[in-house]
Amino acid sequence: MDYRARLREASKEIIERRITSDNELRKIADKYNLPLSTVRTLSTFYFHNHSEVQVCMGLPCLLKGGAREVVKELERRGTKYSITYCLGYCDKGPVTRIGDGYYTFINGEFREIEELRSDYVWSQYEPLDKYIARGGGYKYFGKFLSEGNKLFILELLIKAGLLGGGALGRFKALADSANRLGT
């Protein structure tokens, strides 16, 4: 079974059985020959406990710096928190979820990530046809498909500092699909 198949099977089992305990996650990691960190990420992404403060300790948030400082600050304040390994906003890290809001920690203070608020998202809405008419980014998708080496986009994303594996994985899958189609 290839890596993606093992990942799908582990995800399915974690979701169906609502697995969150470390002992059970270790068993899943061993069973599917996956890194424990990957299995924890799956579990904490799907099964957040929204009643408490959550601090992302996933690799992107650690690499961006500040995740450990968030924990120190919360402990200094006496705030209860839980560790998660993915809050879904790798490019904004370090990310902390407090109630319904998502925050980053900059210069010793929590700042709400405005781009994640629904009022901000709706204020930026633009119909697709208008976006394309003004020269929106879909023209680059055509350029991507016309390139001989589809993996060049991965190099660009890495150089741009995109640390989240989700987007890189989607682009790699897109490149692999385009290569199989011969485009």
MDAnalysis code that builds the backbone (N, CA, C; Angstrom):
import MDAnalysis as mda
import numpy as np

u = mda.Universe.empty(549, n_residues=183, atom_resindex=np.repeat(np.arange(183), 3), trajectory=True)
u.add_TopologyAttr("name", ["N", "CA", "C"] * 183)
u.add_TopologyAttr("resid", np.arange(1, 184))
u.add_TopologyAttr("resname", ["MET", "ASP", "TYR", "ARG", "ALA", "ARG", "LEU", "ARG", "GLU", "ALA", "SER", "LYS", "GLU", "ILE", "ILE", "GLU", "ARG", "ARG", "ILE", "THR", "SER", "ASP", "ASN", "GLU", "LEU", "ARG", "LYS", "ILE", "ALA", "ASP", "LYS", "TYR", "ASN", "LEU", "PRO", "LEU", "SER", "THR", "VAL", "ARG", "THR", "LEU", "SER", "THR", "PHE", "TYR", "PHE", "HIS", "ASN", "HIS", "SER", "GLU", "VAL", "GLN", "VAL", "CYS", "MET", "GLY", "LEU", "PRO", "CYS", "LEU", "LEU", "LYS", "GLY", "GLY", "ALA", "ARG", "GLU", "VAL", "VAL", "LYS", "GLU", "LEU", "GLU", "ARG", "ARG", "GLY", "THR", "LYS", "TYR", "SER", "ILE", "THR", "TYR", "CYS", "LEU", "GLY", "TYR", "CYS", "ASP", "LYS", "GLY", "PRO", "VAL", "THR", "ARG", "ILE", "GLY", "ASP", "GLY", "TYR", "TYR", "THR", "PHE", "ILE", "ASN", "GLY", "GLU", "PHE", "ARG", "GLU", "ILE", "GLU", "GLU", "LEU", "ARG", "SER", "ASP", "TYR", "VAL", "TRP", "SER", "GLN", "TYR", "GLU", "PRO", "LEU", "ASP", "LYS", "TYR", "ILE", "ALA", "ARG", "GLY", "GLY", "GLY", "TYR", "LYS", "TYR", "PHE", "GLY", "LYS", "PHE", "LEU", "SER", "GLU", "GLY", "ASN", "LYS", "LEU", "PHE", "ILE", "LEU", "GLU", "LEU", "LEU", "ILE", "LYS", "ALA", "GLY", "LEU", "LEU", "GLY", "GLY", "GLY", "ALA", "LEU", "GLY", "ARG", "PHE", "LYS", "ALA", "LEU", "ALA", "ASP", "SER", "ALA", "ASN", "ARG", "LEU", "GLY", "THR"])
u.atoms.positions = np.array([
    [0.856, -1.175, 0.000],
    [0.000, 0.000, 0.000],
    [0.900, 1.235, 0.000],
    [0.658, 2.181, -0.910],
    [1.486, 3.381, -0.960],
    [1.118, 4.349, 0.174],
    [1.923, 5.390, 0.315],
    [1.759, 6.335, 1.421],
    [0.360, 6.948, 1.442],
    [-0.118, 7.392, 0.298],
    [-1.442, 8.035, 0.249],
    [-2.542, 7.068, 0.666],
    [-2.448, 5.840, 0.240],
    [-3.455, 4.839, 0.613],
    [-3.421, 4.591, 2.119],
    [-2.212, 4.487, 2.679],
    [-2.092, 4.295, 4.129],
    [-2.669, 5.490, 4.879],
    [-2.404, 6.689, 4.367],
    [-2.917, 7.908, 4.988],
    [-4.447, 7.943, 4.944],
    [-5.014, 7.561, 3.794],
    [-6.482, 7.521, 3.676],
    [-7.083, 6.527, 4.661],
    [-6.490, 5.350, 4.758],
    [-7.014, 4.326, 5.666],
    [-6.902, 4.773, 7.124],
    [-5.770, 5.373, 7.479],
    [-5.599, 5.866, 8.851],
    [-6.619, 6.965, 9.138],
    [-6.810, 7.882, 8.191],
    [-7.792, 8.967, 8.372],
    [-9.183, 8.397, 8.594],
    [-9.538, 7.440, 7.765],
    [-10.860, 6.812, 7.869],
    [-11.060, 6.192, 9.250],
    [-10.061, 5.457, 9.710],
    [-10.171, 4.806, 11.022],
    [-10.240, 5.827, 12.147],
    [-9.426, 6.874, 12.065],
    [-9.429, 7.913, 13.097],
    [-10.791, 8.599, 13.155],
    [-11.347, 8.914, 11.998],
    [-12.636, 9.605, 11.956],
    [-13.766, 8.691, 12.419],
    [-13.806, 7.476, 11.904],
    [-14.894, 6.552, 12.257],
    [-14.901, 6.208, 13.744],
    [-13.719, 6.038, 14.316],
    [-13.631, 5.647, 15.726],
    [-13.401, 6.836, 16.653],
    [-13.315, 8.040, 16.063],
    [-13.083, 9.275, 16.834],
    [-11.891, 9.113, 17.791],
    [-10.778, 8.691, 17.246],
    [-9.589, 8.398, 18.045],
    [-8.860, 9.689, 18.401],
    [-8.635, 9.873, 19.707],
    [-7.896, 11.054, 20.169],
    [-6.803, 10.698, 21.183],
    [-6.870, 9.506, 21.776],
    [-5.879, 9.170, 22.812],
    [-4.529, 8.854, 22.183],
    [-3.483, 9.235, 22.880],
    [-2.121, 9.003, 22.380],
    [-1.838, 7.520, 22.150],
    [-2.304, 6.651, 23.067],
    [-2.055, 5.212, 22.904],
    [-2.685, 4.687, 21.620],
    [-3.924, 5.088, 21.351],
    [-4.612, 4.626, 20.137],
    [-3.969, 5.225, 18.882],
    [-3.540, 6.481, 18.973],
    [-2.888, 7.114, 17.820],
    [-1.562, 6.434, 17.503],
    [-0.829, 6.018, 18.536],
    [0.424, 5.280, 18.317],
    [0.147, 3.956, 17.596],
    [-0.923, 3.280, 18.000],
    [-1.290, 2.016, 17.350],
    [-1.612, 2.242, 15.872],
    [-2.343, 3.324, 15.590],
    [-2.687, 3.648, 14.199],
    [-1.412, 3.955, 13.410],
    [-0.517, 4.741, 14.007],
    [0.744, 5.086, 13.339],
    [1.535, 3.823, 13.016],
    [1.618, 2.913, 13.964],
    [2.339, 1.650, 13.737],
    [1.635, 0.794, 12.692],
    [0.330, 0.689, 12.812],
    [-0.447, -0.152, 11.908],
    [-0.276, 0.258, 10.445],
    [-0.267, 1.576, 10.195],
    [-0.191, 2.081, 8.820],
    [1.198, 2.586, 8.440],
    [2.180, 2.367, 9.334],
    [3.554, 2.788, 9.081],
    [3.614, 4.272, 8.706],
    [3.020, 5.093, 9.584],
    [2.985, 6.545, 9.389],
    [3.657, 7.219, 10.582],
    [4.216, 8.398, 10.372],
    [4.781, 9.130, 11.514],
    [3.688, 9.478, 12.529],
    [3.996, 9.353, 13.801],
    [3.033, 9.686, 14.848],
    [2.567, 11.133, 14.715],
    [3.471, 12.023, 14.333],
    [3.094, 13.433, 14.186],
    [2.002, 13.609, 13.128],
    [2.061, 12.840, 12.053],
    [1.046, 12.913, 11.001],
    [-0.293, 12.424, 11.528],
    [-0.274, 11.339, 12.263],
    [-1.503, 10.768, 12.805],
    [-2.110, 11.721, 13.833],
    [-1.286, 12.345, 14.672],
    [-1.795, 13.330, 15.639],
    [-2.420, 14.516, 14.921],
    [-1.785, 14.955, 13.840],
    [-2.321, 16.078, 13.070],
    [-3.718, 15.752, 12.570],
    [-3.899, 14.569, 12.026],
    [-5.223, 14.156, 11.543],
    [-6.243, 14.202, 12.670],
    [-5.894, 13.629, 13.800],
    [-6.827, 13.554, 14.920],
    [-7.192, 14.934, 15.454],
    [-6.196, 15.770, 15.690],
    [-6.496, 17.083, 16.272],
    [-7.179, 18.003, 15.277],
    [-6.964, 17.791, 13.981],
    [-7.647, 18.607, 12.980],
    [-9.138, 18.296, 12.986],
    [-9.486, 17.024, 13.075],
    [-10.894, 16.633, 13.006],
    [-11.623, 16.747, 14.332],
    [-10.919, 16.600, 15.430],
    [-11.595, 16.538, 16.727],
    [-11.095, 17.599, 17.696],
    [-11.284, 18.848, 17.321],
    [-10.947, 19.958, 18.219],
    [-11.921, 19.975, 19.384],
    [-11.413, 20.328, 20.530],
    [-12.294, 20.594, 21.661],
    [-12.453, 22.103, 21.702],
    [-13.555, 22.589, 21.170],
    [-13.738, 24.034, 21.004],
    [-14.048, 24.761, 22.309],
    [-14.169, 24.024, 23.397],
    [-14.485, 24.680, 24.658],
    [-13.254, 25.263, 25.336],
    [-12.098, 25.009, 24.787],
    [-10.881, 25.514, 25.411],
    [-9.972, 26.190, 24.391],
    [-8.955, 26.814, 24.896],
    [-7.956, 27.461, 24.050],
    [-7.074, 26.370, 23.453],
    [-6.769, 26.515, 22.168],
    [-5.933, 25.531, 21.492],
    [-4.712, 26.222, 20.900],
    [-3.573, 25.582, 21.056],
    [-2.322, 26.097, 20.524],
    [-1.802, 25.094, 19.504],
    [-1.528, 25.572, 18.300],
    [-0.997, 24.686, 17.270],
    [0.506, 24.497, 17.481],
    [0.892, 23.237, 17.563],
    [2.305, 22.877, 17.664],
    [2.735, 22.087, 16.434],
    [2.000, 22.266, 15.337],
    [2.377, 21.616, 14.089],
    [3.669, 22.214, 13.561],
    [4.298, 21.503, 12.677],
    [5.599, 21.921, 12.158],
    [5.600, 23.347, 11.597],
    [4.622, 23.762, 10.790],
    [4.653, 25.142, 10.282],
    [4.634, 26.187, 11.390],
    [3.816, 25.974, 12.418],
    [3.763, 26.954, 13.517],
    [5.058, 26.962, 14.314],
    [5.682, 25.797, 14.452],
    [6.970, 25.759, 15.138],
    [8.054, 26.434, 14.301],
    [8.034, 26.185, 12.985],
    [9.044, 26.786, 12.117],
    [8.894, 28.299, 12.007],
    [7.670, 28.774, 12.039],
    [7.445, 30.227, 11.983],
    [7.930, 30.893, 13.264],
    [8.047, 30.108, 14.313],
    [8.511, 30.636, 15.595],
    [7.353, 31.179, 16.406],
    [7.469, 31.078, 17.704],
    [6.474, 31.678, 18.577],
    [5.507, 30.711, 19.221],
    [5.365, 29.493, 18.710],
    [4.397, 28.556, 19.282],
    [4.730, 28.253, 20.743],
    [5.998, 28.063, 21.033],
    [6.387, 27.786, 22.420],
    [6.190, 29.014, 23.314],
    [6.369, 30.196, 22.733],
    [6.153, 31.417, 23.493],
    [4.668, 31.586, 23.831],
    [3.799, 31.137, 22.927],
    [2.351, 31.183, 23.185],
    [2.038, 30.360, 24.428],
    [2.582, 29.147, 24.481],
    [2.355, 28.270, 25.627],
    [2.857, 28.929, 26.911],
    [4.043, 29.506, 26.865],
    [4.593, 30.171, 28.057],
    [3.687, 31.309, 28.509],
    [3.178, 32.089, 27.556],
    [2.303, 33.217, 27.893],
    [0.991, 32.731, 28.494],
    [0.412, 31.691, 27.914],
    [-0.845, 31.161, 28.458],
    [-0.645, 30.616, 29.863],
    [0.475, 29.934, 30.080],
    [0.767, 29.420, 31.418],
    [0.989, 30.568, 32.395],
    [1.662, 31.624, 31.951],
    [1.872, 32.797, 32.809],
    [0.541, 33.410, 33.220],
    [-0.429, 33.407, 32.303],
    [-1.762, 33.972, 32.569],
    [-2.667, 33.004, 33.334],
    [-2.231, 31.753, 33.463],
    [-3.066, 30.758, 34.131],
    [-4.222, 30.270, 33.260],
    [-4.071, 30.397, 31.949],
    [-5.117, 29.986, 31.009],
    [-4.941, 28.515, 30.652],
    [-6.038, 27.755, 30.764],
    [-5.995, 26.348, 30.359],
    [-6.002, 26.283, 28.843],
    [-5.244, 25.331, 28.301],
    [-5.149, 25.182, 26.849],
    [-4.895, 23.723, 26.508],
    [-5.086, 23.408, 25.256],
    [-4.706, 22.086, 24.762],
    [-3.818, 22.282, 23.541],
    [-3.019, 21.276, 23.272],
    [-2.128, 21.297, 22.114],
    [-2.841, 20.622, 20.953],
    [-2.750, 21.209, 19.800],
    [-3.247, 20.604, 18.582],
    [-2.111, 20.657, 17.570],
    [-2.238, 19.908, 16.505],
    [-1.155, 19.874, 15.527],
    [-1.579, 20.424, 14.178],
    [-2.795, 20.942, 14.116],
    [-3.214, 21.614, 12.891],
    [-4.501, 22.378, 13.150],
    [-4.441, 23.679, 12.959],
    [-5.641, 24.506, 13.007],
    [-6.033, 24.958, 11.606],
    [-5.263, 24.528, 10.609],
    [-5.633, 24.781, 9.228],
    [-5.133, 26.081, 8.627],
    [-4.341, 26.850, 9.333],
    [-3.873, 28.139, 8.816],
    [-2.358, 28.242, 8.930],
    [-1.692, 27.316, 8.276],
    [-0.232, 27.187, 8.391],
    [0.512, 28.463, 8.031],
    [-0.009, 29.223, 7.076],
    [0.698, 30.427, 6.639],
    [0.605, 31.564, 7.646],
    [-0.257, 31.459, 8.637],
    [-0.457, 32.539, 9.607],
    [0.255, 32.291, 10.926],
    [0.885, 31.166, 11.109],
    [1.420, 30.716, 12.380],
    [2.334, 31.681, 13.095],
    [2.489, 31.497, 14.386],
    [1.850, 30.469, 15.182],
    [0.374, 30.819, 15.418],
    [-0.484, 29.820, 15.329],
    [-1.917, 30.050, 15.432],
    [-2.448, 29.494, 16.743],
    [-3.317, 30.280, 17.371],
    [-4.010, 29.880, 18.588],
    [-5.492, 30.124, 18.360],
    [-6.306, 29.158, 18.753],
    [-7.748, 29.348, 18.650],
    [-8.278, 29.641, 20.041],
    [-9.007, 30.742, 20.139],
    [-9.630, 31.133, 21.397],
    [-11.100, 31.382, 21.073],
    [-11.956, 30.508, 21.561],
    [-13.375, 30.597, 21.207],
    [-13.538, 30.386, 19.716],
    [-14.233, 31.316, 19.058],
    [-14.432, 31.220, 17.612],
    [-13.373, 31.977, 16.823],
    [-12.441, 32.617, 17.522],
    [-11.435, 33.420, 16.833],
    [-10.092, 32.716, 16.722],
    [-9.349, 33.115, 15.700],
    [-7.997, 32.604, 15.483],
    [-7.027, 33.762, 15.668],
    [-5.952, 33.498, 16.402],
    [-5.006, 34.542, 16.758],
    [-3.591, 34.101, 16.440],
    [-2.765, 35.088, 16.155],
    [-1.342, 34.851, 16.068],
    [-0.721, 35.585, 17.251],
    [0.514, 35.283, 17.556],
    [1.183, 35.858, 18.718],
    [2.375, 36.650, 18.219],
    [2.273, 37.984, 18.321],
    [3.312, 38.864, 17.797],
    [3.747, 39.831, 18.889],
    [5.053, 39.891, 19.092],
    [5.629, 40.809, 20.081],
    [4.946, 40.723, 21.443],
    [4.684, 39.495, 21.878],
    [4.135, 39.294, 23.211],
    [2.644, 39.509, 23.359],
    [1.926, 39.658, 22.259],
    [0.472, 39.836, 22.391],
    [-0.286, 39.052, 21.316],
    [-1.502, 38.666, 21.683],
    [-2.356, 37.942, 20.754],
    [-3.054, 38.939, 19.843],
    [-3.003, 38.670, 18.556],
    [-3.675, 39.523, 17.573],
    [-4.583, 38.665, 16.724],
    [-5.842, 39.081, 16.644],
    [-6.788, 38.308, 15.841],
    [-6.362, 38.345, 14.375],
    [-6.498, 37.215, 13.723],
    [-6.185, 37.133, 12.295],
    [-7.436, 37.575, 11.556],
    [-7.457, 38.835, 11.160],
    [-8.659, 39.441, 10.581],
    [-9.135, 38.719, 9.333],
    [-8.195, 38.210, 8.519],
    [-8.574, 37.549, 7.269],
    [-9.428, 36.311, 7.496],
    [-9.486, 35.813, 8.731],
    [-10.248, 34.612, 9.018],
    [-11.638, 34.920, 9.556],
    [-11.912, 36.193, 9.825],
    [-13.247, 36.567, 10.287],
    [-14.202, 36.571, 9.109],
    [-15.411, 36.067, 9.336],
    [-16.369, 35.942, 8.235],
    [-16.722, 37.300, 7.635],
    [-16.799, 38.357, 8.438],
    [-17.124, 39.672, 7.869],
    [-16.021, 40.151, 6.927],
    [-14.775, 39.846, 7.264],
    [-13.677, 40.211, 6.370],
    [-13.756, 39.404, 5.077],
    [-13.966, 38.108, 5.203],
    [-14.035, 37.242, 4.022],
    [-15.120, 37.736, 3.073],
    [-16.300, 38.030, 3.602],
    [-17.393, 38.486, 2.736],
    [-17.120, 39.861, 2.144],
    [-16.379, 40.696, 2.850],
    [-16.058, 42.026, 2.308],
    [-15.096, 41.936, 1.119],
    [-14.398, 40.814, 0.994],
    [-13.445, 40.623, -0.099],
    [-14.024, 39.847, -1.276],
    [-15.291, 39.470, -1.163],
    [-15.916, 38.651, -2.197],
    [-15.951, 39.368, -3.543],
    [-15.627, 38.615, -4.575],
    [-15.694, 39.125, -5.942],
    [-16.145, 37.975, -6.834],
    [-17.168, 38.178, -7.645],
    [-17.599, 37.092, -8.534],
    [-16.450, 36.650, -9.450],
    [-16.404, 35.354, -9.749],
    [-15.317, 34.786, -10.536],
    [-15.176, 35.467, -11.894],
    [-16.285, 35.750, -12.570],
    [-16.188, 36.369, -13.901],
    [-15.536, 37.745, -13.842],
    [-15.816, 38.514, -12.793],
    [-15.175, 39.837, -12.646],
    [-13.681, 39.682, -12.322],
    [-13.373, 38.690, -11.504],
    [-11.973, 38.424, -11.148],
    [-11.164, 38.087, -12.399],
    [-11.696, 37.219, -13.233],
    [-11.001, 36.824, -14.467],
    [-10.904, 38.012, -15.419],
    [-11.988, 38.799, -15.517],
    [-12.011, 39.948, -16.428],
    [-10.947, 40.982, -16.067],
    [-10.641, 41.118, -14.794],
    [-9.625, 42.105, -14.393],
    [-8.222, 41.510, -14.387],
    [-8.098, 40.278, -14.943],
    [-6.767, 39.664, -15.048],
    [-6.401, 38.847, -13.849],
    [-7.400, 38.259, -13.185],
    [-7.169, 37.442, -12.002],
    [-6.207, 36.291, -12.257],
    [-5.799, 35.635, -11.198],
    [-4.731, 34.633, -11.205],
    [-4.933, 33.396, -12.045],
    [-6.095, 33.191, -12.641],
    [-6.290, 31.961, -13.417],
    [-5.426, 31.919, -14.671],
    [-4.927, 33.063, -15.095],
    [-4.034, 33.041, -16.257],
    [-2.753, 32.268, -15.938],
    [-2.348, 32.271, -14.676],
    [-1.150, 31.539, -14.285],
    [-1.394, 30.034, -14.286],
    [-2.625, 29.629, -14.092],
    [-2.949, 28.212, -14.156],
    [-2.692, 27.687, -15.576],
    [-3.068, 28.471, -16.580],
    [-2.795, 28.097, -17.974],
    [-1.305, 27.995, -18.231],
    [-0.533, 28.945, -17.677],
    [0.927, 28.912, -17.821],
    [1.484, 27.654, -17.159],
    [0.957, 27.333, -16.010],
    [1.389, 26.142, -15.295],
    [1.170, 24.890, -16.148],
    [-0.006, 24.786, -16.762],
    [-0.305, 23.604, -17.567],
    [0.556, 23.518, -18.819],
    [1.035, 24.671, -19.310],
    [1.835, 24.656, -20.534],
    [3.321, 24.403, -20.273],
    [3.742, 24.439, -19.013],
    [5.138, 24.198, -18.665],
    [5.491, 22.728, -18.844],
    [6.702, 22.463, -19.295],
    [7.164, 21.083, -19.451],
    [7.380, 20.397, -18.110],
    [8.026, 21.085, -17.175],
    [8.316, 20.536, -15.862],
    [7.283, 21.071, -14.884],
    [6.320, 20.247, -14.533],
    [5.222, 20.690, -13.664],
    [5.662, 20.936, -12.217],
    [6.797, 20.418, -11.828],
    [7.208, 20.551, -10.435],
    [7.871, 21.891, -10.129],
    [8.036, 22.743, -11.145],
    [8.655, 24.043, -10.890],
    [7.825, 24.861, -9.903],
    [6.503, 24.651, -9.905],
    [5.626, 25.419, -9.014],
    [5.930, 25.104, -7.553],
    [6.302, 23.865, -7.271],
    [6.655, 23.514, -5.892],
    [7.861, 24.314, -5.423],
    [8.831, 24.463, -6.295],
    [10.013, 25.246, -5.950],
    [9.639, 26.700, -5.677],
    [8.731, 27.246, -6.475],
    [8.297, 28.628, -6.260],
    [7.578, 28.784, -4.922],
    [6.734, 27.827, -4.593],
    [6.001, 27.900, -3.327],
    [6.939, 27.806, -2.136],
    [7.926, 26.946, -2.240],
    [8.888, 26.822, -1.148],
    [9.692, 28.108, -1.003],
    [10.122, 28.692, -2.134],
    [10.858, 29.958, -2.087],
    [10.008, 31.085, -1.520],
    [8.683, 31.002, -1.742],
    [7.778, 32.034, -1.225],
    [7.546, 31.884, 0.272],
    [8.019, 30.784, 0.843],
    [7.890, 30.605, 2.287],
    [6.611, 29.900, 2.704],
    [5.910, 29.282, 1.770],
    [4.706, 28.547, 2.119],
    [5.127, 27.267, 2.810],
    [4.756, 27.129, 4.077],
    [5.235, 26.000, 4.855],
    [4.201, 24.899, 5.011],
    [2.943, 25.184, 4.812],
    [1.903, 24.177, 5.006],
    [1.983, 23.081, 3.957],
    [1.938, 21.838, 4.406],
    [2.036, 20.706, 3.493],
    [0.800, 20.513, 2.635],
    [-0.359, 21.002, 3.093],
    [-1.591, 20.790, 2.340],
    [-1.548, 21.390, 0.957],
    [-1.181, 22.640, 0.856],
    [-1.145, 23.304, -0.446],
    [-0.071, 22.702, -1.338],
    [1.081, 22.417, -0.768],
    [2.144, 21.811, -1.562],
    [1.712, 20.450, -2.085],
    [1.036, 19.693, -1.252],
    [0.555, 18.381, -1.679],
    [-0.465, 18.486, -2.799],
    [-1.363, 19.476, -2.707],
    [-2.370, 19.655, -3.757],
    [-1.708, 20.041, -5.069],
    [-0.725, 20.922, -5.016],
    [-0.045, 21.311, -6.250],
    [0.737, 20.140, -6.837],
    [1.355, 19.337, -5.977],
    [2.086, 18.176, -6.489],
    [1.113, 17.207, -7.149],
    [-0.043, 16.977, -6.532],
    [-1.052, 16.085, -7.127],
    [-1.528, 16.640, -8.461],
    [-1.715, 17.950, -8.521],
    [-2.129, 18.588, -9.770],
    [-1.055, 18.399, -10.844],
    [0.189, 18.578, -10.461],
    [1.292, 18.407, -11.412],
    [1.378, 16.960, -11.886],
    [1.234, 16.034, -10.958],
    [1.280, 14.619, -11.346],
    [0.155, 14.274, -12.294],
    [-1.040, 14.810, -12.028],
    [-2.189, 14.557, -12.912],
    [-1.939, 15.125, -14.290],
    [-1.406, 16.337, -14.352],
    [-1.136, 16.975, -15.645],
    [-0.081, 16.189, -16.409],
    [0.928, 15.675, -15.709],
    [1.960, 14.871, -16.373],
    [1.379, 13.584, -16.927],
    [0.472, 12.949, -16.187],
    [-0.149, 11.710, -16.665],
    [-1.016, 11.970, -17.899],
    [-1.632, 13.158, -17.941],
    [-2.490, 13.501, -19.081],
    [-1.680, 13.950, -20.285],
    [-0.396, 14.177, -20.070],
    [0.481, 14.586, -21.153],
    [0.354, 16.053, -21.536],
    [-0.164, 16.883, -20.602],
    [-0.286, 18.318, -20.887],
    [0.902, 19.067, -20.379],
])
